[in-house]
Amino acid sequence: MAEEKKTAKKPAAKKKTAAAKKPAEKKAVEKKAEASAAPAPKAAAPKKAAETKKAASKKPSGKTVTVTRIGSPIGRNKKQHATLTGLGLNKANRTRVLEDTPAVRGMINKVSHLVRVEEDAA
């Protein structure tokens, strides 16, 4: 007797058609089609002279603060290390003269144990 080999038929791989695609895939395909058909975006309008003068005429308040780093951020929270870098105090004993603003004061308060502050009167 001849032995018959049993062969199981594998199901044919289904090809995804546009109708069979998931809704998210359909949206992505539609967006690509719209993007390729859309005209190039317009160039930005030039800024008004008044807007550029505002930025250029911004004057410091006159008050400054001298901040010196006296402590190390090693073993400290990453946010404290980032705050020192933001103040420009990324090396030991570095001194910076900064404008006295609420933002700078907040940063100094976060790392007050690592810096020495001297208020300057202008």
Backbone as CSV, one residue per row, in Angstrom:
resi,resn,N_x,N_y,N_z,CA_x,CA_y,CA_z,C_x,C_y,C_z
1,MET,0.807,-1.161,0.000,0.000,0.000,0.000,0.863,1.242,0.000
2,ALA,0.410,2.163,-0.713,1.139,3.425,-0.800,0.672,4.331,0.339
3,GLU,1.667,4.909,0.997,1.310,5.793,2.096,0.909,7.146,1.545
4,GLU,-0.159,7.592,2.030,-0.626,8.893,1.580,-0.127,9.957,2.541
5,LYS,0.446,10.990,1.973,0.910,12.101,2.789,-0.248,13.050,3.010
6,LYS,-0.382,13.406,4.241,-1.441,14.337,4.557,-0.876,15.751,4.456
7,THR,-1.453,16.501,3.609,-1.021,17.888,3.465,-2.192,18.787,3.810
8,ALA,-1.937,19.647,4.727,-2.978,20.594,5.112,-2.826,21.827,4.235
9,LYS,-3.911,22.252,3.727,-3.870,23.445,2.902,-3.817,24.663,3.807
10,LYS,-2.867,25.518,3.490,-2.741,26.752,4.254,-3.723,27.763,3.692
11,PRO,-4.349,28.521,4.554,-5.278,29.528,4.033,-4.490,30.597,3.280
12,ALA,-5.042,31.041,2.208,-4.385,32.055,1.392,-4.312,33.366,2.172
13,ALA,-3.183,34.046,2.035,-3.024,35.325,2.730,-3.998,36.323,2.147
14,LYS,-4.689,37.019,3.039,-5.660,37.993,2.584,-4.969,39.319,2.335
15,LYS,-5.246,39.869,1.205,-4.701,41.179,0.888,-5.673,42.230,1.394
16,LYS,-5.094,43.267,1.992,-5.946,44.340,2.488,-6.303,45.264,1.339
17,THR,-7.548,45.478,1.208,-7.998,46.428,0.205,-8.386,47.705,0.923
18,ALA,-8.698,48.708,0.163,-9.072,49.985,0.762,-10.302,49.815,1.649
19,ALA,-11.194,48.915,1.279,-12.406,48.714,2.059,-12.114,47.931,3.336
20,ALA,-11.068,47.090,3.318,-10.765,46.249,4.464,-9.838,46.925,5.466
21,LYS,-9.281,48.086,5.127,-8.346,48.764,6.031,-9.069,49.314,7.246
22,LYS,-8.304,49.494,8.299,-8.857,50.058,9.523,-9.191,51.520,9.293
23,PRO,-10.109,52.071,10.068,-10.490,53.482,9.897,-9.313,54.437,10.063
24,ALA,-8.398,54.156,10.990,-7.250,55.038,11.195,-6.354,55.045,9.957
25,GLU,-6.194,53.879,9.342,-5.374,53.792,8.145,-6.028,54.540,6.991
26,LYS,-7.362,54.467,6.910,-8.074,55.176,5.854,-7.838,56.674,5.974
27,LYS,-7.929,57.185,7.220,-7.736,58.616,7.434,-6.333,59.048,7.048
28,ALA,-5.347,58.216,7.370,-3.966,58.554,7.041,-3.777,58.608,5.529
29,VAL,-4.381,57.661,4.824,-4.273,57.635,3.366,-4.961,58.859,2.770
30,GLU,-6.130,59.215,3.314,-6.854,60.379,2.811,-6.074,61.664,3.053
31,LYS,-5.437,61.770,4.230,-4.654,62.974,4.538,-3.482,63.109,3.585
32,LYS,-2.825,61.993,3.268,-1.701,62.034,2.333,-2.173,62.503,0.962
33,ALA,-3.331,62.020,0.544,-3.864,62.408,-0.752,-4.203,63.893,-0.762
34,GLU,-4.781,64.382,0.339,-5.119,65.807,0.424,-3.870,66.665,0.456
35,ALA,-2.846,66.209,1.156,-1.614,66.988,1.273,-0.913,67.111,-0.067
36,SER,-0.939,66.048,-0.844,-0.270,66.110,-2.135,-1.054,66.980,-3.122
37,ALA,-2.378,67.066,-2.953,-3.197,67.855,-3.854,-3.271,69.325,-3.434
38,ALA,-2.969,69.610,-2.163,-3.087,70.977,-1.652,-1.950,71.851,-2.191
39,PRO,-2.228,73.129,-2.461,-1.169,74.025,-2.935,-0.186,74.327,-1.811
40,ALA,0.974,74.825,-2.176,2.013,75.149,-1.195,1.512,76.255,-0.270
41,PRO,1.897,76.217,1.009,1.432,77.252,1.935,2.013,78.608,1.571
42,LYS,1.240,79.643,1.903,1.673,80.994,1.578,2.795,81.420,2.503
43,ALA,3.635,82.316,2.029,4.719,82.834,2.848,4.127,83.709,3.957
44,ALA,4.801,83.738,5.091,4.311,84.524,6.217,4.362,86.010,5.881
45,ALA,3.364,86.715,6.358,3.308,88.152,6.117,4.420,88.836,6.908
46,PRO,5.003,89.882,6.359,6.067,90.570,7.101,5.508,91.210,8.361
47,LYS,6.338,91.256,9.402,5.888,91.831,10.669,5.780,93.332,10.548
48,LYS,4.857,93.869,11.297,4.683,95.312,11.283,5.856,95.968,11.995
49,ALA,6.148,97.176,11.614,7.272,97.904,12.195,7.059,98.134,13.691
50,ALA,5.811,98.336,14.096,5.519,98.590,15.507,5.855,97.372,16.366
51,GLU,5.585,96.159,15.844,5.870,94.940,16.598,7.363,94.756,16.798
52,THR,8.151,95.044,15.784,9.594,94.875,15.916,10.193,95.931,16.824
53,LYS,9.624,97.131,16.842,10.129,98.180,17.722,9.856,97.852,19.179
54,LYS,8.717,97.185,19.461,8.399,96.813,20.827,9.479,95.904,21.390
55,ALA,9.867,94.910,20.612,10.873,93.972,21.081,12.223,94.660,21.247
56,ALA,12.556,95.563,20.346,13.850,96.231,20.408,13.887,97.273,21.514
57,SER,12.740,97.895,21.821,12.727,98.962,22.811,12.507,98.445,24.228
58,LYS,12.481,97.147,24.425,12.274,96.596,25.755,13.505,96.907,26.606
59,LYS,13.293,97.678,27.653,14.402,98.114,28.488,14.416,97.330,29.786
60,PRO,15.607,97.026,30.306,15.656,96.361,31.599,15.166,97.304,32.687
61,SER,14.645,96.741,33.753,14.079,97.554,34.826,15.138,98.363,35.562
62,GLY,16.401,98.027,35.372,17.468,98.753,36.037,17.987,98.003,37.246
63,LYS,17.168,97.161,37.851,17.605,96.393,39.004,18.272,95.114,38.526
64,THR,19.377,94.788,39.161,20.073,93.552,38.809,20.400,92.780,40.075
65,VAL,20.700,91.511,39.884,21.059,90.621,40.973,22.322,89.882,40.565
66,THR,23.306,89.827,41.455,24.513,89.055,41.192,24.371,87.718,41.909
67,VAL,24.464,86.644,41.145,24.276,85.307,41.684,25.561,84.516,41.466
68,THR,26.062,83.883,42.529,27.277,83.070,42.455,26.954,81.665,42.926
69,ARG,27.398,80.674,42.178,27.160,79.283,42.573,28.206,78.884,43.599
70,ILE,27.746,78.400,44.748,28.673,77.987,45.798,28.522,76.513,46.146
71,GLY,27.466,75.865,45.649,27.217,74.459,45.966,27.194,73.612,44.712
72,SER,27.298,72.315,44.910,27.298,71.381,43.794,25.930,70.731,43.623
73,PRO,25.500,70.549,42.374,24.217,69.877,42.151,24.342,68.357,42.135
74,ILE,25.528,67.837,42.417,25.714,66.384,42.426,24.870,65.787,43.552
75,GLY,24.110,64.790,43.228,23.244,64.145,44.209,21.952,64.905,44.467
76,ARG,21.730,65.967,43.737,20.507,66.760,43.905,19.487,66.346,42.855
77,ASN,18.322,66.906,42.977,17.245,66.670,42.023,17.662,67.198,40.644
78,LYS,17.240,66.547,39.591,17.575,66.977,38.223,17.048,68.378,37.932
79,LYS,15.912,68.708,38.528,15.335,70.037,38.298,16.234,71.129,38.868
80,GLN,16.882,70.852,39.988,17.787,71.844,40.568,19.004,72.038,39.687
81,HIS,19.496,70.956,39.118,20.639,71.057,38.196,20.247,71.860,36.957
82,ALA,19.054,71.605,36.446,18.568,72.334,35.269,18.355,73.805,35.588
83,THR,17.923,74.109,36.805,17.715,75.499,37.201,19.035,76.250,37.255
84,LEU,20.068,75.612,37.787,21.390,76.247,37.807,21.878,76.519,36.393
85,THR,21.669,75.563,35.503,22.067,75.751,34.110,21.269,76.888,33.486
86,GLY,19.995,76.979,33.795,19.150,78.046,33.277,19.590,79.422,33.759
87,LEU,20.135,79.475,34.952,20.654,80.737,35.479,22.043,81.059,34.927
88,GLY,22.637,80.113,34.206,23.982,80.317,33.650,25.065,79.959,34.636
89,LEU,24.734,79.149,35.630,25.688,78.772,36.667,26.052,77.297,36.549
90,ASN,26.543,76.896,35.379,26.807,75.487,35.152,28.195,75.047,35.605
91,LYS,29.030,75.953,36.103,30.347,75.582,36.628,30.521,76.159,38.029
92,ALA,31.392,75.540,38.789,31.601,75.947,40.175,32.122,77.382,40.255
93,ASN,31.646,78.120,41.238,32.073,79.493,41.510,31.829,80.459,40.358
94,ARG,30.922,80.128,39.483,30.596,81.025,38.376,29.639,82.097,38.880
95,THR,29.845,83.323,38.416,29.023,84.460,38.831,28.321,85.044,37.617
96,ARG,27.056,85.393,37.785,26.274,86.014,36.724,25.530,87.218,37.294
97,VAL,25.424,88.259,36.482,24.614,89.417,36.828,23.338,89.297,36.009
98,LEU,22.215,89.129,36.698,20.942,88.881,36.036,19.948,89.991,36.355
99,GLU,19.000,90.180,35.471,17.940,91.158,35.685,17.027,90.652,36.801
100,ASP,16.632,91.538,37.696,15.806,91.161,38.830,14.340,91.103,38.412
101,THR,13.907,89.921,37.994,12.520,89.710,37.574,11.906,88.613,38.437
102,PRO,10.591,88.503,38.452,9.958,87.431,39.229,10.409,86.035,38.780
103,ALA,10.647,85.854,37.483,11.073,84.546,36.986,12.450,84.181,37.537
104,VAL,13.367,85.141,37.511,14.718,84.899,38.012,14.673,84.680,39.521
105,ARG,13.843,85.461,40.222,13.727,85.300,41.674,13.180,83.905,42.030
106,GLY,12.246,83.419,41.246,11.704,82.077,41.483,12.753,81.006,41.295
107,MET,13.592,81.172,40.265,14.659,80.203,40.022,15.681,80.239,41.153
108,ILE,15.989,81.431,41.624,16.948,81.564,42.724,16.392,80.919,43.986
109,ASN,15.098,81.076,44.245,14.491,80.462,45.424,14.559,78.944,45.380
110,LYS,14.470,78.359,44.189,14.531,76.899,44.051,15.901,76.341,44.412
111,VAL,16.952,77.127,44.161,18.318,76.652,44.419,19.038,77.583,45.389
112,SER,18.301,78.185,46.303,18.896,79.165,47.225,19.994,78.557,48.091
113,HIS,19.935,77.247,48.331,20.944,76.577,49.142,22.231,76.323,48.353
114,LEU,22.218,76.563,47.047,23.396,76.327,46.207,24.008,77.619,45.673
115,VAL,23.395,78.754,45.947,23.871,80.020,45.385,23.969,81.091,46.466
116,ARG,24.781,82.101,46.176,24.873,83.296,47.016,24.349,84.445,46.175
117,VAL,23.465,85.270,46.765,22.805,86.347,46.029,23.210,87.678,46.622
118,GLU,23.579,88.599,45.723,23.893,89.977,46.138,23.029,90.895,45.302
119,GLU,22.250,91.725,45.958,21.362,92.639,45.237,22.128,93.892,44.863
120,ASP,22.019,94.280,43.608,22.691,95.478,43.101,21.662,96.576,42.936
121,ALA,22.014,97.779,43.303,21.129,98.919,43.083,21.686,99.696,41.905
122,ALA,20.847,99.923,40.927,21.317,100.618,39.730,20.934,102.062,39.733
